[in-house]
């Protein structure tokens, strides 16, 4: 049976490959400089290196490191939540969906205090909106709620 580290490492290598291939479709820069594909390629390389380390890392507790049904279910639910989040941003809006995303993910990761969940989700959403839209001038999707 595969260990959780190896399964997650393989998923991360697939993700880094996707990021690299997607970055290759970006337009080439007309000026001197790294261009728009530079940062995604760096992220893809870092993810691939860390995933390779995760796969090759020897684990002496091999029996305790196998994935249980609940862990697989949580990973699957997390992936479904991410897909719903990405698809729904355009219609509902970035602020609301980011708040809901972090709230559900923290609940899924078994954070116990609801005040902590709601406060953290609110602060993360507000901070991201403030930094990207107001400080950096990057437009974020506004849906029918926000």
C-alpha positions as CSV (number, residue, x, y, z in Angstrom):
1,X,0.0,0.0,0.0
2,X,1.2,3.5,-0.9
3,X,2.0,5.9,1.9
4,X,0.3,9.2,2.2
5,X,3.5,11.0,1.5
6,X,4.0,9.2,-1.8
7,X,0.4,9.8,-3.0
8,X,0.5,13.5,-2.1
9,X,4.0,13.7,-3.7
10,X,2.7,12.3,-7.0
11,X,-0.3,14.6,-7.0
12,X,2.0,17.6,-6.4
13,X,4.3,16.5,-9.3
14,X,1.3,16.3,-11.5
15,X,0.3,19.8,-10.4
16,X,3.7,21.2,-11.0
17,X,3.7,19.7,-14.5
18,X,0.4,21.3,-15.2
19,X,1.7,24.7,-13.9
20,X,4.8,24.4,-16.1
21,X,2.8,23.5,-19.2
22,X,0.3,26.3,-18.6
23,X,3.1,28.8,-18.1
24,X,4.5,27.8,-21.5
25,X,1.3,29.2,-23.1
26,X,1.9,32.7,-21.7
27,X,3.0,35.3,-24.2
28,X,6.7,36.0,-24.6
29,X,7.8,39.3,-23.2
30,X,8.5,42.1,-25.6
31,X,10.8,43.9,-23.2
32,X,13.8,42.9,-21.3
33,X,12.9,41.0,-18.1
34,X,11.7,37.7,-16.9
35,X,8.2,37.9,-18.4
36,X,4.8,36.6,-17.1
37,X,5.8,32.9,-17.2
38,X,8.8,33.4,-14.8
39,X,7.0,33.2,-11.5
40,X,4.7,30.2,-12.3
41,X,7.8,28.3,-13.6
42,X,9.7,29.0,-10.4
43,X,6.7,27.9,-8.3
44,X,6.4,24.7,-10.5
45,X,10.1,23.9,-9.9
46,X,9.8,24.4,-6.1
47,X,6.7,22.2,-5.9
48,X,8.3,19.5,-8.0
49,X,11.5,19.5,-5.9
50,X,9.6,19.4,-2.6
51,X,7.3,16.7,-3.9
52,X,10.3,14.6,-5.0
53,X,11.8,15.0,-1.5
54,X,8.5,13.9,-0.1
55,X,8.4,10.8,-2.3
56,X,12.0,9.8,-1.7
57,X,12.0,10.5,2.1
58,X,12.4,7.3,4.0
59,X,9.8,6.8,6.7
60,X,10.6,4.3,9.5
61,X,6.9,4.3,10.5
62,X,5.7,2.9,7.3
63,X,2.8,1.0,9.0
64,X,1.4,4.1,10.5
65,X,1.8,6.2,7.4
66,X,-0.7,4.4,5.2
67,X,-3.8,6.3,4.2
68,X,-7.0,5.6,6.0
69,X,-10.4,5.9,4.6
70,X,-11.1,9.1,6.5
71,X,-7.9,10.7,5.2
72,X,-8.8,9.8,1.6
73,X,-12.3,11.2,2.1
74,X,-10.9,14.5,3.5
75,X,-8.5,14.8,0.6
76,X,-11.3,14.2,-1.9
77,X,-13.6,16.7,-0.1
78,X,-10.9,19.3,-0.1
79,X,-10.3,18.8,-3.8
80,X,-14.1,19.2,-4.5
81,X,-14.2,22.3,-2.3
82,X,-11.3,23.8,-4.3
83,X,-13.0,23.1,-7.6
84,X,-16.3,24.6,-6.4
85,X,-14.4,27.6,-5.1
86,X,-12.7,28.3,-8.4
87,X,-15.8,27.8,-10.5
88,X,-18.0,29.9,-8.2
89,X,-15.8,32.9,-7.9
90,X,-17.1,34.5,-11.2
91,X,-20.7,34.3,-10.2
92,X,-20.8,34.8,-6.5
93,X,-17.7,37.0,-6.1
94,X,-14.2,36.7,-4.8
95,X,-14.8,38.1,-1.3
96,X,-17.7,35.9,-0.4
97,X,-16.3,32.7,-1.9
98,X,-12.9,33.2,-0.3
99,X,-14.6,33.6,3.1
100,X,-16.7,30.5,2.5
101,X,-13.7,28.6,1.2
102,X,-11.5,29.2,4.2
103,X,-14.5,28.6,6.6
104,X,-15.3,25.2,5.1
105,X,-11.6,24.2,4.8
106,X,-10.9,25.1,8.4
107,X,-13.9,23.1,9.5
108,X,-12.8,20.2,7.4
109,X,-9.3,20.4,9.0
110,X,-11.1,20.2,12.4
111,X,-10.5,23.6,13.8
112,X,-12.8,23.5,16.9
113,X,-13.6,27.1,17.7
114,X,-16.1,28.7,15.4
115,X,-15.1,32.2,16.5
116,X,-11.5,31.4,15.4
117,X,-12.8,30.0,12.1
118,X,-15.0,33.0,11.3
119,X,-12.5,35.6,12.5
120,X,-9.6,34.0,10.5
121,X,-11.7,33.6,7.4
122,X,-12.8,37.2,7.6
123,X,-9.3,38.6,8.1
124,X,-7.8,36.5,5.3
125,X,-10.5,37.6,2.8
126,X,-10.3,41.2,3.8
127,X,-6.5,41.2,3.7
128,X,-6.4,39.6,0.2
129,X,-9.0,42.0,-1.2
130,X,-7.2,45.0,0.3
131,X,-3.7,44.0,-0.9
132,X,-4.6,43.0,-4.4
133,X,-7.4,45.3,-5.3
134,X,-6.5,48.5,-3.5
135,X,-2.7,48.4,-3.0
136,X,-1.6,46.5,-6.2
137,X,-4.5,47.5,-8.4
138,X,-5.2,44.0,-9.5
139,X,-8.9,43.6,-10.4
140,X,-10.7,40.7,-8.6
141,X,-13.9,39.1,-9.7
142,X,-17.0,40.8,-8.4
143,X,-20.1,38.6,-8.5
144,X,-23.7,39.2,-7.6
145,X,-22.9,39.3,-3.9
146,X,-19.5,41.1,-3.8
